[in-house]
Amino acid sequence: MAQYLFELGLEEIPARFLIALRDQLADRFADFLQHERLDYESIESFATPRRLAIRVNGLSDLQNAQIEEVRGPSLKAGRDETGQLTKAGQGFLRGQQGLEADLFVKEVKGTEYLFLKKTAAQVSAAEVLKKMGDLVAQLHFPVTMRWSDLNIEYIRPVHWMVSLLDEEVIPFEFAGVTANQWTRGHRFLKTQDQVIIKHPKQYESVLKDQFVIVSFEERMSIIRQQINEIAQEKHWLVPENQDLLEEVTAIVEWPTAFSGTFESEYLELPQAVLVTAMRDHQRYFYCLDENTEKLLPYFISVRNGNDQHLDQVIKGNEKVLRARLSDAMFFYQEDLKHDLDHYLEGLTRLNEHYKLGSYADKQVRVYQLLQLLASRLKVSEQVQKDALRAAQIYKFDLMTLMVDEFSELQGVMGGFYAQKYGESSSVAQAISEQYLPTSANGELPQSQVGALLALADKLDTLASFFSVGLIPTGSNDPYALRRQAMGIIEICLDQDWPVDFSDILLSYLQQSTIELRQEILNFLKARVQVLLENQTIDYDVIQASLNKKHLVPLRIVGVAKLVQAFKEQHPDQFHQMVENLSRVVNLGTKVGEEDQLESNLAQSDLEAQFIQKVMDLKHISGLNDRLQAYQDLSPIIAHYFEDHMINDEDPKVRHNRYQLMRELTQLILSNFDPRLIVD
């Protein structure tokens, strides 16, 4: 068993892609080994800004044996009456380079054929690994570039490659570079331009001597430890931010953490501004007082290097931050020189999109949509009042200097400035929550007012963009409309709001076409499906739950989860229930005439019981209770069909039985369509 090391050396890879590319390389190499029939014990993966690498442990020296059956001509065409091979049979054997002794007969769809049993050649691992150039060329990147005169698009220019099987170099070429056993250390701290790796097991130690820690997790652990040591020494509280920690880890090869300071006068700025300037713009960790948890005029950063001349590095970082905070202070002070009306008037000149109207127009539309949503949801008078007030002004901060410079703070600054202008804390909070959630499974609005505003804003965005043909196609979604749609669904689920979007869009888009409304509904429905798929709900259960005239995400998700749970916990009962309900629905959907169900036309105690159960079912609204009622009804349905003919000779009885099927079908389909459940 051997070890194999592959390292791909590049220009600095953008930090946001590093982990995904490392994992992609490992996954593709695992697939490559499986395809090539090479066994292995484990694959380790490594990543720094300048390299992606994998090391395979316990790699087989030789491919696994593979026996395959190759079909030739039919037995009738391949052998004559005496059993001798015909020309066709001989040609097949010759073409496959096989022996007649390895031929056998096998029947396929009623016809006998000649088959040849072949054992594929077992190639050495060294020979197989020469194909690595193809694997490297097939890596997929979110962004690419060209360099030199090469006809290659890649994440960054390739500078070196290591391909080492134990102590043997496995050469191959890609992007004008031939793989060998020479690697490169830290760009600035290295002791020599190139260093040799004699064996894959030396990979970490060789590069550590050249000031490169190749393990992403090890670097991250070191950075976390260094930050904690500084925080403990200074008596600071440094909130851990996993995203920032990973980003910083992805831009250094030899981390050294240090602390810096800024003038306390900048603490007059809103904390969100200071945190954004440090965390998002400079990749600094901000510091809080460990007792009061108030923001302190200090930060911690990480250098890609050692501790030599660290005082100069600290001064440089402090200078950069000071300049950014100075700009922020200027924007803040200038913004507060104007009143709210000044910014609202400016929104009349700022378009949401060149095909759409201004943000002032959007505020008017969202105000109207909020009225509609509030009336359907029956929220309190105060919540409705605050939400409507927020809708009148909630986009004003887009005209401020602060948001123009710090776009990440849109909404957040609006909430802060709104309080400065005398708006209530409820209105201010709603404005600050208007964009939530900003990512899948992201933070949701905490207030009902904010949730109502965010819901109306996102729904209006969908309607507006769809109305002018700006609809996502394939993976292309430049305006993040899928994220907006998912946010709509998540808000409804979080707030326990049974919003019927079929009804809302019909009322809100009265002047639009049926096709437009249906496009938006289908788009929302697709997001509900994705959400359920992510929760490991079976495909058939999802389709059965989605198949309704009304789109109420809260109800669809609730039904799908309950049905899935019943399907998993009681498979036999579930199968019987689905079968019995499907029989009802198959009949009930064919009943065109709607009439009153008459209990006095029951011809037996069982039929009377069945009719009463269906009538009672109308008054059961809870999803759990409704599903339980279907389960209780299932054996009654089975017995009913055994003992009763729907097409009774008496026309009144027959009519009443069809009405029974119709009524029960409507109740069933209001929750899910059992016909779409696959056993």
Disulfide bonds with the S-S distance in Angstrom:
none
